[in-house]
Structures are given as C-alpha cells and as structure tokens.
Amino acid sequence: MPRLPPGIRVRVSKNGTARYEATAYDPATKSKKALGTFDTVQQARKAKSQFEASSGSTRRGEMTVSGWAELWMSGRPLAESTISQYEHSLAGLVKYFDDRTLSSISPEFAASWAFKQQPSHLDVISNFFERAVERGFIEANPFKGLGRGRVRGRVDIEVLGSHDIEQLAQAAYLVFDPIYAPVMRALVIVTAKTGLRFGEVAALRWSAVRDGTLVVDVQLNKSGKETLPKGEHIRKVELTPEALAALESFAPSPHHDYVFYSITGLPLSRGTLYSNWVRIRAAAGFYETVFHELRHHFGTWLFRNFGDAQLVASQMGHQDGGQLVLTLYAHLSSDAARQAVSQRIERDGDLTAIQRGGALSDR
C-alpha cells in the first residue's frame, strides 16, 4: 500500500472496501478533529487542507505541495476550461513533489527541475507559489522568474545597459557547466550586439558569418521550421568588436554548422533556447526581462550613436523606412540627451557657467 499523507488513515470494511479518514489539529480546541471519512485519498487530503487553511492551523513552512494544490484549486471562480488547464499545468509538479513542503523547495532546485518543463506550465506554477507567499505559507517564491513573464509593450521598453548585458551573459556560468556556459554567454552578447530576433539566433549558421558581417537569411519559426526572416527580408548586419569576440570565445560544434547549440550538442530548438534564457535571466536577477530586450539594446545603441532612423531600420530588419525606429527609440535618445546635460550641469555648474565656456550657443 502506498504511503499515506500525515493525518490520513485507511479503514477497510468487512466487504473489503477501503475508505479514508481525515483528522487535523484544531487550534480552537487544541486537539485533533475528525473531518470525516472519504472514498479516496484525494478527497480526504483536500478536506484536511481546506480545514487547516481556514482554521490557521497550518503554520509557515508546513504546507505541502499537494495540499496547497488542492486548496488553491478548490472554490476558485474559474471557467471549467481554465481549471482544467491549471490542473494540467500543476500535474507534473504535484506528482514530483507531492508531500514535500513548499518551503523545502529552493530556487536552485526549482530552476533545475523547471529546465525540462513547458514554459506555459511554469507560468501557472510560479503563480501557484506566489499565492502561497500571499497566504503566508512560504516567505519567497522559488519559481519566481522561471515562467515566460509578461512581454512589455513597445512603449514600455526598459533599455538594458552594457553592464546589464554583461551581467546576463556572465550568469550563464551560474547555470551551466564551464564547458557549455561560454556558448550561452556568447549567445547573449551576440544577440545584444546584432539585434537578431529569437528565431534568427536559433537558426544562425557559421556560413552566415562573412568578413565581419552577419547575413541574416533564415529563422526558426514557431513550428520549428526554417523559413526566411520576418517579412521575407534578408539583411546584412555589421559585427561589432564585442560580437566578434563573443563568436571567437567558444568551440563550434563538430557535428553541424549551427553557431549555437544545446547542452547535448544538438542544434537549438526554440524551446531549448527559451528554457536556457529563462534560467539565465533568473540567475542574473532579471526576472521580467524578455529575450527581445536584447534586440532593443542594439537598436537603442545604434540610434544613439548614429541618429539615422533608416540606417537603424536596415540593421534591425524593419521595412518601414525608419518609422518604427523613431517610435521606439527617439524618446530614449532624448532621455539620454537630457541626462547628459544634467550630468554636465552637475559637473560644471549652472547653465550660465556652461554658456560662458561655450558649451551652449547663445540664442
């Protein structure tokens, strides 16, 4: 007979039918309370979890994964399809951790387990633990940052600085072994210094690296098939010194022409790339940073240094003559200009002093 959860015991009738009796500690009477007899272990455990949560008898650190799953799903005003989706997403978690307490799962262990899970499931799981934090069952969510997160709108871009990029790149060494970490470190840097899209990074081949330029002529679409890039537009991207150094920092796979590959040496799938990225950003503390923000780093750098919307559009693969570039990055360039003036004032004094020195033209 499988091990029963604490507070659940089986009673077998004369005809051989097994039923399950649930008991729980009642803080009001300071004694055990019989909660009833049930046809299944799941029903008995659910009754126990509901009573403990409502009575406050489950103290911080004592709630189990399976107990919280039953309590969290019970009585929620959700559509049947949503409940079914949540149950499906939590099934693997409950099966694996079962009666382990929520507090016993560390962020490191959560990340290693999450590596093989579907990103959509991790969104539900992270929410599951976040609600446990709110109820006081645990102090922190071990799955924080391991889901897909929310994609920021284009008007809400938070530009990653060079220090941020380096921090994300170095986080690969916190997640992967010393042999594979350089591959993912280089992937972060190359993406941030070339503006490649997610599918373009996954499909990048060494044959596309030519004389200091990158020929972007293929992407891995959401179905896992190689197609022309977005808009069927092939472009050439000039490689910065940082991108070139990153490409030279790791050993290519001897088995294929793809630049980046999985930890097993196989070409990257979109799922593997995404899982790797989620682990890296969590290790670096950038829990809500989406992969596309690496691309925005490059676009911002181009616009701030060249100020030519059409040039930026060409390098980024836009085909609107620079209109999207102006929408995305013009206000960011203005912010940078204001910051530069502010820093100059702080360094040299008020505007009058700067004007006298010829820094600003008289009007």
C-alpha positions, -999 to 999 in steps of 0.1 A, spaced: 0 0 0 14 34 -9 24 57 20 -5 79 32 -1 116 40 0 126 76 -34 128 92 -49 103 67 -56 67 77 -74 39 59 -103 19 72 -113 -13 55 -148 -25 59 -159 -62 62 -165 -64 24 -130 -52 17 -139 -16 7 -113 9 17 -122 44 29 -100 71 42 -104 90 75 -90 125 78 -80 143 110 -64 176 116 -52 197 146 -79 223 156 -63 253 172 -97 263 187 -99 232 209 -62 224 209 -69 189 199 -73 166 169 -106 170 150 -122 143 129 -130 157 94 -149 127 81 -144 96 60 -139 97 23 -139 74 -7 -105 84 -19 -72 97 -5 -75 128 -27 -109 137 -11 -96 132 24 -64 152 18 -85 180 2 -107 182 33 -77 183 55 -60 211 36 -92 232 35 -97 229 72 -61 237 80 -60 267 58 -94 281 71 -85 274 107 -50 288 106 -35 255 119 -10 252 90 20 272 101 46 288 78 68 261 63 43 232 69 21 234 39 28 206 13 28 210 -24 -1 186 -29 -21 201 0 -17 236 -14 -26 224 -49 -59 210 -36 -67 241 -16 -56 266 -43 -79 249 -69 -109 245 -47 -136 271 -47 -120 293 -73 -145 312 -96 -129 300 -128 -142 285 -160 -140 248 -164 -115 251 -192 -93 273 -170 -95 249 -141 -86 220 -165 -56 240 -178 -44 247 -143 -47 211 -132 -28 200 -163 0 225 -156 3 215 -119 1 178 -125 38 173 -130 47 195 -100 23 176 -77 34 142 -89 71 150 -84 70 169 -51 37 155 -36 40 158 2 72 178 3 66 211 20 65 243 -1 93 257 20 117 228 12 120 238 -25 150 261 -30 153 284 -60 183 264 -72 163 231 -71 133 248 -87 154 260 -116 170 226 -122 135 210 -122 119 237 -143 145 232 -171 126 203 -185 91 218 -181 69 236 -206 72 274 -202 34 277 -202 32 253 -172 58 274 -154 37 305 -156 9 286 -137 34 271 -112 50 305 -105 16 319 -98 8 289 -76 38 297 -54 32 334 -55 -3 329 -40 13 307 -13 35 336 -4 5 358 -1 -12 333 23 19 332 44 28 296 38 63 304 25 85 335 25 95 336 -11 85 321 -45 113 296 -56 99 297 -92 100 335 -95 112 344 -129 111 309 -143 79 314 -164 75 333 -196 67 366 -178 48 394 -194 60 409 -227 63 446 -223 47 468 -248 68 487 -272 62 520 -255 73 505 -221 108 495 -232 133 494 -204 166 496 -221 193 473 -209 227 490 -205 261 475 -213 265 465 -176 232 447 -177 242 427 -208 275 417 -192 256 406 -160 232 385 -180 260 370 -201 281 361 -171 250 345 -154 255 316 -179 283 304 -156 259 303 -127 236 280 -146 257 258 -168 289 238 -166 322 255 -176 322 238 -209 287 248 -221 285 282 -203 307 300 -229 282 291 -256 253 307 -238 273 337 -227 283 343 -263 246 339 -274 235 367 -251 263 390 -262 259 383 -299 221 389 -297 226 422 -278 252 434 -303 235 424 -335 198 428 -328 189 393 -340 154 381 -333 147 350 -313 142 326 -343 172 342 -361 195 334 -332 183 298 -331 189 293 -369 222 312 -371 249 292 -390 287 298 -392 284 301 -430 264 333 -424 294 349 -407 314 365 -436 342 391 -434 329 410 -403 293 408 -413 264 386 -405 240 376 -433 206 371 -417 188 349 -442 169 323 -421 149 320 -390 134 291 -370 97 298 -369 73 288 -341 66 255 -358 103 246 -357 108 250 -394 134 271 -411 120 299 -432 130 333 -445 133 360 -418 103 381 -408 89 399 -438 110 376 -460 137 403 -458 173 392 -459 198 417 -444 234 421 -435 245 432 -400 279 447 -393 295 428 -364 308 449 -336 341 440 -319 321 427 -289 301 404 -312 332 391 -330 350 384 -297 320 365 -284 319 344 -315 355 335 -311 351 327 -273 338 291 -276 343 260 -296 319 253 -326 301 220 -327 319 194 -348 286 179 -358 268 207 -376 271 243 -389 248 260 -364 266 286 -343 247 280 -311 237 246 -298 221 228 -268 240 213 -239 239 180 -257 254 194 -288 223 193 -309 211 224 -328 190 247 -307 152 243 -307 131 273 -298 120 255 -266 156 248 -255 167 284 -263 138 297 -243 144 274 -213 181 284 -213 172 321 -214 147 318 -185 174 302 -163 200 328 -172 178 358 -165 167 343 -132 203 337 -122 211 373 -131 181 387 -112 164 400 -143 131 381 -136 108 400 -160 133 407 -188 122 392 -221 146 379 -247 135 406 -272 150 433 -249 185 422 -260 174 433 -295 162 466 -282 196 472 -266 212 470 -300 185 493 -316 190 519 -289 228 518 -292 225 523 -330 202 552 -327 221 570 -300 254 566 -319 242 573 -355 208 590 -351 198 578 -386 165 560 -385 168 545 -419 203 531 -410 189 516 -378 159 501 -397 182 485 -422 203 468 -395 172 458 -375 154 443 -404 125 469 -405 110 477 -438 91 509 -430 118 535 -438 126 541 -401 91 549 -388 91 522 -361 127 531 -351 115 567 -344 86 554 -324 107 531 -304 139 549 -298 136 586 -304 123 594 -269 151 572 -255 177 593 -273 160 624 -259 162 610 -224 199 603 -229 205 638 -241 187 653 -211 207 630 -188 240 641 -204 231 678 -199 221 671 -163 254 654 -157 273 683 -173 255 708 -151 262 688 -120 299 686 -130 305 722 -143 279 743 -125 248 761 -137 238 768 -173 253 803 -172 288 789 -165 284 763 -193 273 791 -217 303 812 -208 325 783 -215 310 780 -250 292 746 -244 258 760 -254 252 785 -282 237 819 -274 201 823 -287 
